[in-house]
Amino acid sequence: MPTIAANGAELNYALEGPEHAPVIAFSNSLGTTMAMWDEQVAALRDEFRCLRYDTRGHGRSNLPAKHSTLDDLAGDLAALLDGLGIGRAHVVGLSLGGMTGQALATLRPDLVDRLVLVATAAHVPPKDLWIDRAAMVRAKGMEAIADNVVQRWFTPPSQTSEGATVTRRRLVEEISAEGYAACCEAIGAMDLRDRIGAIRSPTLVVS
């Protein structure tokens, strides 16, 4: 898949669908790659131009700086859209991706047509929880949190399913500990509550 230099990061991305169709930009959750959107893109790419990318420090995207903020992540997506000549897109974000979408809509409202925020928030305290998680993966690697992530993302009957097994493997093999830790710290430091009132894009919030 192609990469593009964006905001200091080298972002791995995929762009599929009719060239002149409306663009949907998907931003993934913490500890995942753009593969998490495979089924959505398969359902939508006949009518929309679907843009996916690996968040910095995830998958095949590099981590340009150990300390990143949510505004840095939003700047990555803005630079990706600008670099691809996409003037406006519907932005869909899950968890960390939804935080990125909120920040983008406040920093570059010109880029956001409609906004879909799934299982996300504008502030996720306590900060110490994120700092501790970052320290754990730096010290012990992604294996240290893999089982806990699967338990949170899958219901008990499905925790031994193929999907759960693939998720755990991808978390360990495709996410760098430093990339995950940097994004944990960005979440811990994030507080968008004073900014989101400025968002004017029609927004769907899915809880």
C-alpha positions as CSV (number, residue, x, y, z in Angstrom):
1,M,0.0,0.0,0.0
2,P,1.2,3.6,-0.6
3,T,2.6,5.9,2.0
4,I,2.6,9.7,2.1
5,A,4.6,12.2,4.2
6,A,2.1,14.0,6.3
7,N,2.8,16.4,9.3
8,G,6.2,14.8,9.9
9,A,4.8,11.3,9.8
10,E,5.0,8.7,7.0
11,L,1.4,7.5,6.9
12,N,0.4,4.2,5.3
13,Y,-3.0,4.6,3.6
14,A,-5.5,3.1,1.1
15,L,-7.9,5.0,-1.1
16,E,-10.6,3.0,-2.9
17,G,-13.8,3.8,-4.8
18,P,-14.9,6.0,-7.7
19,E,-12.6,8.9,-8.3
20,H,-15.2,11.6,-8.2
21,A,-17.4,10.1,-5.4
22,P,-17.8,11.8,-2.0
23,V,-14.9,10.9,0.3
24,I,-15.2,9.1,3.6
25,A,-12.1,9.2,5.8
26,F,-11.9,6.5,8.4
27,S,-9.7,6.9,11.5
28,N,-9.0,3.8,13.6
29,S,-9.0,3.1,17.3
30,L,-6.0,2.8,19.6
31,G,-4.2,-0.5,19.0
32,T,-5.6,-1.3,15.6
33,T,-4.7,-0.7,12.0
34,M,-6.8,0.5,9.1
35,A,-7.8,-3.2,8.5
36,M,-10.5,-2.6,11.2
37,W,-12.5,-0.9,8.5
38,D,-12.4,-3.7,5.9
39,E,-16.0,-4.6,6.1
40,Q,-17.3,-1.0,6.1
41,V,-15.2,-0.2,3.1
42,A,-16.4,-3.3,1.2
43,A,-20.0,-2.1,1.8
44,L,-19.4,1.5,0.8
45,R,-16.7,1.7,-1.9
46,D,-19.1,1.4,-4.8
47,E,-20.7,4.7,-3.9
48,F,-18.0,6.5,-1.9
49,R,-14.3,7.0,-2.2
50,C,-13.0,5.4,1.0
51,L,-9.8,6.6,2.6
52,R,-8.2,4.6,5.4
53,Y,-4.8,5.1,7.1
54,D,-2.7,3.7,9.9
55,T,-2.5,6.1,12.8
56,R,1.1,7.2,13.6
57,G,3.0,4.4,15.4
58,H,0.4,1.8,14.3
59,G,0.7,-0.7,11.5
60,R,3.0,0.6,8.7
61,S,2.9,4.3,9.7
62,N,5.9,5.5,11.6
63,L,6.1,7.5,14.8
64,P,7.9,10.8,14.1
65,A,8.0,11.9,17.8
66,K,7.7,10.0,21.0
67,H,5.4,12.7,22.5
68,S,2.3,13.3,20.4
69,T,-0.9,15.2,21.1
70,L,-4.4,14.8,19.7
71,D,-3.8,17.9,17.7
72,D,-0.7,16.1,16.2
73,L,-3.0,13.2,15.2
74,A,-5.5,15.6,13.7
75,G,-2.7,17.3,11.9
76,D,-1.7,14.0,10.4
77,L,-5.2,13.4,9.0
78,A,-5.4,17.0,7.7
79,A,-2.0,16.7,6.0
80,L,-3.1,13.4,4.5
81,L,-6.3,14.9,3.0
82,D,-4.3,18.0,1.8
83,G,-1.6,15.8,0.3
84,L,-4.1,13.7,-1.6
85,G,-6.0,16.8,-2.9
86,I,-9.1,16.0,-0.9
87,G,-10.8,19.3,-0.1
88,R,-13.6,17.9,2.1
89,A,-14.5,14.5,3.5
90,H,-17.0,12.8,5.7
91,V,-14.9,11.8,8.8
92,V,-15.6,8.6,10.7
93,G,-13.7,7.8,13.8
94,L,-13.8,5.0,16.4
95,S,-12.5,5.7,19.9
96,L,-9.0,7.3,19.3
97,G,-10.2,8.0,15.8
98,G,-13.2,9.8,17.1
99,M,-11.0,12.0,19.2
100,T,-8.9,12.7,16.2
101,G,-12.1,13.6,14.3
102,Q,-13.2,16.0,17.0
103,A,-9.8,17.7,17.0
104,L,-9.8,17.9,13.2
105,A,-13.2,19.5,13.1
106,T,-12.1,22.2,15.5
107,L,-8.7,22.8,13.8
108,R,-9.6,22.4,10.1
109,P,-13.4,22.7,9.8
110,D,-13.0,23.3,6.1
111,L,-12.0,19.6,5.7
112,V,-14.9,18.0,7.5
113,D,-18.3,17.7,5.8
114,R,-20.0,15.3,8.2
115,L,-18.6,13.7,11.3
116,V,-19.4,10.3,12.8
117,L,-18.1,9.7,16.3
118,V,-18.2,6.1,17.5
119,A,-17.5,4.9,21.1
120,T,-15.4,8.0,21.8
121,A,-15.2,11.0,24.1
122,A,-13.7,14.5,24.4
123,H,-12.0,13.8,27.8
124,V,-11.0,10.4,29.2
125,P,-9.7,10.7,32.8
126,P,-7.8,9.7,34.9
127,K,-4.6,10.7,33.2
128,D,-2.6,8.4,35.4
129,L,-4.4,5.4,33.9
130,W,-3.0,6.3,30.4
131,I,0.5,7.1,31.8
132,D,0.6,3.7,33.6
133,R,-0.6,1.8,30.5
134,A,2.1,3.6,28.4
135,A,4.7,2.6,30.9
136,M,3.6,-1.0,30.9
137,V,3.8,-1.5,27.2
138,R,7.2,0.2,27.0
139,A,8.5,-2.1,29.7
140,K,6.8,-5.4,28.8
141,G,5.7,-5.0,25.2
142,M,2.2,-5.3,23.7
143,E,1.8,-8.9,25.0
144,A,1.3,-7.3,28.4
145,I,-2.1,-5.8,27.5
146,A,-3.3,-8.1,24.7
147,D,-5.5,-10.4,26.8
148,N,-7.1,-7.4,28.5
149,V,-7.9,-5.7,25.2
150,V,-9.6,-8.8,23.9
151,Q,-11.6,-9.1,27.1
152,R,-12.8,-5.5,26.7
153,W,-13.6,-5.8,23.0
154,F,-15.2,-9.2,22.8
155,T,-18.1,-10.7,24.8
156,P,-17.1,-13.8,26.9
157,P,-18.6,-16.3,24.4
158,S,-16.6,-14.8,21.5
159,Q,-13.3,-14.4,23.2
160,T,-12.1,-17.7,21.8
161,S,-13.4,-16.9,18.3
162,E,-11.3,-16.5,15.2
163,G,-11.9,-12.7,15.3
164,A,-10.6,-12.4,18.8
165,T,-7.6,-14.5,18.0
166,V,-6.8,-12.4,14.9
167,T,-7.3,-9.2,16.9
168,R,-4.8,-10.3,19.6
169,R,-2.2,-11.4,17.0
170,R,-2.5,-8.1,15.1
171,L,-2.2,-6.1,18.4
172,V,1.1,-7.9,19.2
173,E,2.5,-8.1,15.7
174,E,1.4,-4.9,14.0
175,I,1.4,-2.2,16.7
176,S,4.6,-0.9,18.1
177,A,4.8,-0.5,21.9
178,E,6.2,3.0,21.5
179,G,3.5,4.0,19.1
180,Y,0.8,2.6,21.4
181,A,2.4,4.3,24.4
182,A,2.6,7.7,22.6
183,C,-1.1,7.6,21.7
184,C,-2.0,6.5,25.3
185,E,-0.2,9.6,26.6
186,A,-2.0,11.8,24.0
187,I,-5.4,10.5,25.2
188,G,-4.4,11.1,28.8
189,A,-3.5,14.7,28.1
190,M,-6.5,15.4,25.9
191,D,-9.4,17.6,27.0
192,L,-11.5,18.8,24.0
193,R,-14.5,19.8,26.1
194,D,-14.0,23.5,25.7
195,R,-13.5,23.2,21.9
196,I,-16.2,20.8,20.6
197,G,-18.9,23.5,20.9
198,A,-17.3,25.1,17.9
199,I,-17.9,22.1,15.7
200,R,-20.4,23.0,13.0
201,S,-20.3,19.8,10.9
202,P,-23.5,17.7,11.1
203,T,-22.4,15.0,13.6
204,L,-23.7,11.5,14.4
205,V,-22.6,10.2,17.8
206,V,-22.8,6.4,18.3
207,S,-22.5,5.1,21.8
